């Protein structure tokens, strides 16, 4: 693949002159313009490739886009990306997008002006097709954006299935679900894992599923609606830990004892779950590992000419805490 230096060498000019010709900035003699144009045509060199070659290896800057910096999952993820960036001597930029497409695009356009080298992106709203055609390396993290974009995720569906089977194992007879946003891939996968585990049960009702939108307050309200409508529920799988805390608060507000009357298990493994009362049982993601791996993959793409698509999936791990009944005690009582 030709570089701007190749164009300059063939046209017998400086790289700065080639840049001026391409960008229409500054005076360049007509004869020189024609030589540069001929060299570009001969080398089949594209202007947008030139723009990248002008800064490649100079800016050493990557960005992480997250939808909600108030969710403790994302600062933990950001720390891993930042550490990996520093290890490879890259500058790190954190962008909180609020899942606002206009804000996401504004960030991208601003960072392009700063010669950004690549993006690790967590988004519920950004168009995968748009990112696929973006003129920078992109790694999708935590969720799938497009089938042609490299990604780092976890086994959401299997982890959700394991969570529900665990609730069954500790004696729960009526298990409900507080789901994440319907349009987010990992929320869909966790919902499907839950449904695979319960839809054949004679007690299952689709009204056992409520939307919590991955937010604390929405999950608290959804849990209250669910438990008021279905007091028979004794097990609850919540699609992320932040919503799990909301579910704990809803149970407390309703006078429902956790775990004596209701066992709650969530998904993520953020440190917040260790500070609640009771502490939160969860399907823990290897948060640091997936963040570091996404950054590592991005830097590799930036520094390599060939950019092959990669998809890596990590496994989640059950972490038992106080929000679910103790399996040993149940076994002893039996």
N, C-alpha and C positions, 0 to 999 in steps of 0.2 A: 504494500500500500504506500503510495507516494506521500511525502511530507512537504511542508512549506519550504523546507531547505532544498528539497529536490527541485521544486519549481524555481526557486531563486537561482540555484546552480545552473539549471538549463537555460534560464533567461539571462544569466550573467548579471544579476542584480542582487541587492540585499533582501533579506526576509521582510524588513520594514517596508521596502518598496512594494513587494508583493502584497503586503497587508493594505497599503494605501490604495493600490489598484482595486483590490477586492471590495474595500469598504467605501471607496469613493472619497477618501479623505486626503487633503493636501494635493499639491501639484505634482504631476508625473508627466514627463514628456510623452507626446503621442507615440513616438517610435518605441519607447520603453513599454508603454501600455500594450502595444501590439505584440512585443516579444513575450511579455508575461502572459497575455491571453493565449498565445500560441503554445506556450509551455504548459499551461493549465489544460488546454485541450489535448495536447499530445500525451500528457500523463494521466488524463481522465480524472483530474482532481476536482473534488467538489468543495465549494466555498464553506459549507458548514463544517466540513472536516478541517479546513484551514483554521477556522475559529477555534476549534478544540486544540489543534496542534500548537497554536500560539501560546496557550497557557498550560498545556499538559506538562506535568512535572514541576510547575511553578506555583500554582495556587495551593495545592496540597490541602484542599478543603472539602469536607463531606458534611451532609446535613442529615438529621433525623427528623422526620415529620411524625408527630403523634396527635391523636384527636382530642385528648383531654389530660392536661398535665396535672389536674387535681386528682386523677385516679392514681394511687400509689404504684400501680403496676408499671406505669410509663417512666417515672423517674428511675426505678430500678433497672429498667431496660436501657434507659439513656446512659446510665453509668457504665454499662458494659460496652456500649458503642463508643463512648468517649474514651474509655481505657484502651480499646483496640486502636482507635484513631491515633491516640498519643503514642502508642507503641510503634506505630508505623510513621510517626512524625507528620501526621495530618492534623489540621485544625478542624474542630468539631462545632457545628451549629445546631442548636435545638429549636425547632419550630412547632409551636402549639397551634393547631389549625381549627380547633373547635368543630371539626367535621363540616367546615364551611368551604364549598368548592371555590368560591371567589377568593377566599383567604389563601387557600392552597395554591392557586394559580398565581396570585400576587407574590407569594413567597418565592415561587419558582422563578418568576420573571426577574425579581429583585436579585436573587442569588446568581442567576445566569450573568448578570452584570458584574458580579464579583468573581466571575470565573470559577464557579462551583464545579467540582470534579465528579460528584455522584450523590445519590440520595438513597437512604434507607427509609422506607415509607410504611407507616401504619395508617390506614385510612379506611373509613366506612363509606366515603362518598366520592373519592377521586376516581375518574374514569380509567379503567385498566387499559383501554384502547389508547387513550391520550398518553398515558405513561409509557406504553409500549413503543410509541412513535417519538418519544421524547429523545432529544439529542444528547443524552447523558446516560451512563450506567445507572440502573435502578434495581434495588433488591426489595421485594415485598416482605414484610416481617409481620408475624402473628396471624396474618390472614392472606388469602389468595386474592390478587387483584386482576390477573389475566393469565390465561394458560401459557402464554409465551414469555411471561416475566419470571425471572428467578425468584425463589421464595424460601423462607425459613419459617416453619410452623411446628406445631405439636400434633399428636394424635388425638384431636378433639373428640371425634366420635367415639373412639374406643375408650378414652378417658371418661367420657360421660356415661357410657355403658357400665364401666367398672364402678363408677360412683353409685349408680342406681342399684347394681347388684350387691354392693356393700350394704346399702340401706336395707335391702331384703334380708341379707345375711344376719343383720343385727335385730331383725324381727319386725321391721316396718311393714304394714299391711296396705296402706293407702299412701302412695308416693306422688307428690306433685312437683311441678317445675316452674321456676322463675327464669324466663328466657331472655336472651339478649336481643338486639335489634334484628328484625326479620331479614334485612338486606345485607347483613354482615356474614361472611362465609363461615367464620368460626362459631358464631352463634347458631347458625343453621346446623352445623355439624354436631354441636352439643345437644341441640334439640332432637336431632335424628337419633343420637345415641340414647337419649332418654326414651324416645318413642319405641325404639327397637326393644328396649328392656321391659316396657310396660303395656304396649298396645294389645298384647294378647291376653292380658290379665282380665278376669271377669269383672273386676272392680274399676277398671280404667275408664275415665271420662275425659273428653277433650277439654272440658272446663277446668281440669286440673292444671292447665298451662296458662300462665299469665305473663305479660310482657313487662320487663323491668328496665329495658333500654340501656343496660350496663351502667346505670346511675343509682346512687344511694337512695334518694328520695322516691324516685319512681318505683324502685324495688320494695321499699318499705310500704308504700301505698298498695302495690300489687299484692304483696304478701297478706296485708290486712284484708283486702277484698277476698282473697282466696280462702283464708282461714275462717272468715265470717260466713262465707257461702258454704264451705265444706269443713265443718268442725271435725269430721272423721279423719282428716289427713293427719298422719303421724310421722311422715318422712318428707323431706323437702330437698331437692337438688337445685341449687342456684348456679347460674351460668358464669358468674365471676365473684371474686371475694368481696369486692366493694358492695355488690348487691347482697351478698351473704350477710354483711354487717347490717344492712337495711332490714333483712329478714329477721335477724336477731332482735332488732329494736321493735319490729312489728309484733313479734311474739310477746315481748316484754310488755308492750302497751296493751295487749289483749289478755294478759295474765296467763299466758300459756308457758309452761315450764319447759326449758330446753336443758338437757335432752330427755327429761322424764316423760313429757307428753309429746314432744316433737323433736326429732333428730334432723339436724341441718348439715348438709355438706355442700361446699362451694367448689370453685375452680380458679386456680392461678397460683396460689402459694405466696402471696405478698406478706411482708412482715406485719402488716396491720392485723392479720388474722391471729397473731400470737398475743395481741394486746387487748382483745375483746373479752367480755365476761358473759358467757363462757368463751374460751378460746375456740377458734373456728376450724373444724375438720375440713380438709380441702384436697383436691387433686392438684398437686403442685407442679407447675411448669419449671423447667430449669432456666429461669428467667435470664440469669447472667450469661449462660452458655448460648442461648439463642440470639441474644443481642450481640455478643462478641462474634458469633459465627456469621451473622448477617453483615457486620462491618468488615470482617475478614474477606468474605466473598465479594463485597463491593470493591474493596481496595484491590483485590486480585483482578477484577474486571477492568478497573481504571488503568492498571499497569500492564495489562496484556492486550495485544492486538486482537487476538481471537477471543470472542466472548460467547462461550457456550452456555446455554440455559442450564441452571442447576436448581433442584428442589431438594431440600433437606427437611426431614421430619423427626423431631425429638419425642421421647415418651414422657408422659406425666407420671407422677408417683403419689400414691395415697398417703396422706399425712393425717393420722388420727389424733384428734384433740377432744376437747370437752363438749362440743356441740352435738356429738352423737353418742349413743349408748355404748358403753364399754362391752366389747365382745366377750372378754374374759368373765365379767360379772354375769352376763346373760348365760354363758355356758355353765357357770357355777350354780346359778339359780335353777337351771334345768336338771 
